[in-house]
Amino acid sequence: MIGDAFTLVLLDPMINFLVILNNIFFGSFGLALIAFTVIIRLITFPLTRRQLHQSRAMQTVQPRMAEINKKYSDPKRRQEEMMKLYREAGVNPLGCLGPMLLQFPILIALFYAIRQTLPESPEALEALSAHLYQWTYIQHAVPINEFFLGIDLKLAPNEASSYLSPAWLFVVLVGATTWLQTKTTVTTVTDERARAQQQMMAYMMPIMFAFFALSFPTGVSLYWTINSLIQIGFNIVTYGLPALKIEPLLKSPAPAMAPALAARSAQPQSVAQPAPEPRTPNGPGRSKRQNRRRRPE
């Protein structure tokens, strides 16, 4: 049931779309994959924009988060105060994960789509026909040339006959672009332990995706490399690049805080006023006994 839904909703549309793009780009499956990546990023741009705005909003509440971490030692109370702060500021920490979570089903579907679209045998080509729509434009577009710039896009690096195969270049590109993507992403945590874990993940993720690229078709690695480069561009435009003294190109402010939080932040601190000098019926600051001692001349 799940497999049929996956084929119907993701795999078959992706295969046919790739075939159409290959036909549009003069039979170059590499250009078709690049165009596919750009189109997917355009479709998911509203989610990406929301992610970037949420990240900037998280930056605005970091000082308050640091105060909560210092003020409350009880984890439960600290979590309650954090959730209250998120509600007041209109911030959803999970909003930063949307585009990342969406990439995983696309990667899985693309893995199988490339395997199906670039068949290795007549039997595999016959199996491909079961996934193609009955349109003459699509039916006449196969078989597809799997080479792009001399690289076999259906070949995984661990299947290459030599370590000097160009397919290994994409293992390096996947790791390098993933690392650059993490370096251009803003930090949204203030706790020292969480920050250390985030820095560790900044090095573990490139290694993890490079390891995946060893067994993925090179076409999937091409998709991931272009996807990461586009995300790096979004990050630089939104956050700038302090290491190279590049200022953000988007000067729009982060999302406004909720009225309650804004009022609390703008409220001036009360200043203690000196106590007024006591006044008595016999004169300011003078007791009855002092007035009684003073005789009129």
PyMOL commands that set and color helices and strands:
alter all, ss='L'
color gray80, all
select helices_A, chain A and resi 2-24+29-43+45-60+62-71+75-89+93-96+98-117+122-129+136-139+157-159+167-183+192-215+218-239+242-244+259-266+288-293
alter helices_A, ss='H'
color red, helices_A
select strands_A, chain A and resi 147-148+151-152+279-280+283-284
alter strands_A, ss='S'
color yellow, strands_A
deselect
rebuild
show_as cartoon
